[in-house]
Amino acid sequence: MADAIQFRWREQLDDSQLVTLTLSHGGNAEPGWWNQIRRHSLGWVSAHTGGRVLIGFANVAWDGGDHAFLLDPKVHADYQRRGIGTELVRRCEQAARDAGCSWLHVDFRPELRPFYFQACGFRATDAGLIDLSG
Ligand SMILES: CC(C)(COP(=O)(O)OP(=O)(O)OC[C@H]1O[C@@H](n2cnc3c(N)ncnc32)[C@H](O)[C@@H]1OP(=O)(O)O)[C@@H](O)C(=O)NCCC(=O)NCCS
């Protein structure tokens, strides 16, 4: 099904396109978010229908060495469960490999285990987290 969709690496995206995409799946869209984080990205994969219409996105952050970090994969609510998210992640994985990375990290909510472990091929590992926001 993802065949009819165009996938692009480091396509120029507007902040407003990311806001619209995030709102489509009920996410918390923060205007200015993309303009702020883009400069810290190794790259990003976007999915489009009909020219520039953005229906999917995933970002790859980087430590400048071996480690890449998959962040914020999202698919428009009207296009979910068609394999687009899996293809976004596959392309992020390939781009990180092409950049010389050895590891692609991700974390996620428990209900998304089938997506990351079965569909995308991540394996479980020990990881740690500190909530700095409080
Ligand atoms: C998570 C997300 C990116 C998946 O994109 P998608 O294009 O719908 O995923 P795919 O169609 O490639 O899914 C492949 C498989 O992963 C699993 N999967 C996908 N979404 C899932 C979900 N929400 N819950 C549990 N399993 C899921 C299913 O096994 C699915 O196969 P199936 O449709 O045959 O059952 C999408 O649901 C999304 O944008 N969610 C909102 C934003 C979000 O939570 N992003 C993740 C941040 S960590």
Ligand as a Chemical Component Dictionary entry (heavy atoms), coordinates in Angstrom:
data_LIG
# 
_chem_comp.id                   LIG 
_chem_comp.type                 NON-POLYMER 
_chem_comp.pdbx_formal_charge   0 
_chem_comp.three_letter_code    LIG 
# 
loop_
_chem_comp_atom.comp_id 
_chem_comp_atom.atom_id 
_chem_comp_atom.alt_atom_id 
_chem_comp_atom.type_symbol 
_chem_comp_atom.charge 
_chem_comp_atom.model_Cartn_x 
_chem_comp_atom.model_Cartn_y 
_chem_comp_atom.model_Cartn_z 
_chem_comp_atom.pdbx_ordinal 
LIG C1  C1  C 0 2.989  4.691  15.426 1  
LIG C2  C2  C 0 2.659  5.068  13.974 2  
LIG C3  C3  C 0 3.788  5.972  13.436 3  
LIG C4  C4  C 0 2.578  3.785  13.135 4  
LIG O1  O1  O 0 2.391  4.151  11.783 5  
LIG P1  P1  P 0 1.530  3.237  10.786 6  
LIG O2  O2  O 0 1.805  3.697  9.410  7  
LIG O3  O3  O 0 0.116  3.223  11.221 8  
LIG O4  O4  O 0 2.176  1.787  11.070 9  
LIG P2  P2  P 0 2.222  0.520  10.088 10 
LIG O5  O5  O 0 1.015  0.503  9.213  11 
LIG O6  O6  O 0 3.543  0.480  9.433  12 
LIG O7  O7  O 0 2.092  -0.638 11.185 13 
LIG C5  C5  C 0 2.738  -1.892 11.034 14 
LIG C6  C6  C 0 2.360  -2.759 12.201 15 
LIG O8  O8  O 0 2.785  -2.150 13.432 16 
LIG C7  C7  C 0 1.787  -2.393 14.456 17 
LIG N1  N1  N 0 1.160  -1.125 14.842 18 
LIG C8  C8  C 0 1.032  0.011  14.117 19 
LIG N2  N2  N 0 0.423  0.967  14.815 20 
LIG C9  C9  C 0 0.140  0.433  16.019 21 
LIG C10 C10 C 0 -0.489 0.945  17.187 22 
LIG N3  N3  N 0 -0.972 2.200  17.255 23 
LIG N4  N4  N 0 -0.608 0.127  18.265 24 
LIG C11 C11 C 0 -0.138 -1.140 18.218 25 
LIG N5  N5  N 0 0.470  -1.682 17.114 26 
LIG C12 C12 C 0 0.614  -0.896 16.036 27 
LIG C13 C13 C 0 0.775  -3.329 13.844 28 
LIG O9  O9  O 0 1.204  -4.656 14.079 29 
LIG C14 C14 C 0 0.888  -2.991 12.357 30 
LIG O10 O10 O 0 0.492  -4.056 11.526 31 
LIG P3  P3  P 0 -1.077 -4.285 11.182 32 
LIG O11 O11 O 0 -1.617 -2.962 10.727 33 
LIG O12 O12 O 0 -1.030 -5.319 10.082 34 
LIG O13 O13 O 0 -1.722 -4.746 12.440 35 
LIG C15 C15 C 0 1.288  5.782  13.884 36 
LIG O14 O14 O 0 0.312  4.980  14.537 37 
LIG C16 C16 C 0 1.249  7.170  14.484 38 
LIG O15 O15 O 0 1.558  8.161  13.815 39 
LIG N6  N6  N 0 0.850  7.276  15.768 40 
LIG C17 C17 C 0 0.724  8.580  16.431 41 
LIG C18 C18 C 0 2.071  9.181  16.763 42 
LIG C19 C19 C 0 2.908  8.262  17.631 43 
LIG O16 O16 O 0 2.455  7.762  18.657 44 
LIG N7  N7  N 0 4.171  8.050  17.200 45 
LIG C20 C20 C 0 5.109  7.197  17.912 46 
LIG C21 C21 C 0 5.949  7.986  18.847 47 
LIG S1  S1  S 0 7.057  6.907  19.771 48 
# 
loop_
_chem_comp_bond.comp_id 
_chem_comp_bond.atom_id_1 
_chem_comp_bond.atom_id_2 
_chem_comp_bond.value_order 
_chem_comp_bond.pdbx_ordinal 
LIG C1  C2  SING 1  
LIG C2  C3  SING 2  
LIG C2  C4  SING 3  
LIG C2  C15 SING 4  
LIG C4  O1  SING 5  
LIG O1  P1  SING 6  
LIG P1  O2  DOUB 7  
LIG P1  O3  SING 8  
LIG P1  O4  SING 9  
LIG O4  P2  SING 10 
LIG P2  O5  DOUB 11 
LIG P2  O6  SING 12 
LIG P2  O7  SING 13 
LIG O7  C5  SING 14 
LIG C5  C6  SING 15 
LIG C6  O8  SING 16 
LIG C6  C14 SING 17 
LIG O8  C7  SING 18 
LIG C7  N1  SING 19 
LIG C7  C13 SING 20 
LIG N1  C8  SING 21 
LIG N1  C12 SING 22 
LIG C8  N2  DOUB 23 
LIG N2  C9  SING 24 
LIG C9  C10 SING 25 
LIG C9  C12 DOUB 26 
LIG C10 N3  SING 27 
LIG C10 N4  DOUB 28 
LIG N4  C11 SING 29 
LIG C11 N5  DOUB 30 
LIG N5  C12 SING 31 
LIG C13 O9  SING 32 
LIG C13 C14 SING 33 
LIG C14 O10 SING 34 
LIG O10 P3  SING 35 
LIG P3  O11 DOUB 36 
LIG P3  O12 SING 37 
LIG P3  O13 SING 38 
LIG C15 O14 SING 39 
LIG C15 C16 SING 40 
LIG C16 O15 DOUB 41 
LIG C16 N6  SING 42 
LIG N6  C17 SING 43 
LIG C17 C18 SING 44 
LIG C18 C19 SING 45 
LIG C19 O16 DOUB 46 
LIG C19 N7  SING 47 
LIG N7  C20 SING 48 
LIG C20 C21 SING 49 
LIG C21 S1  SING 50 
# 
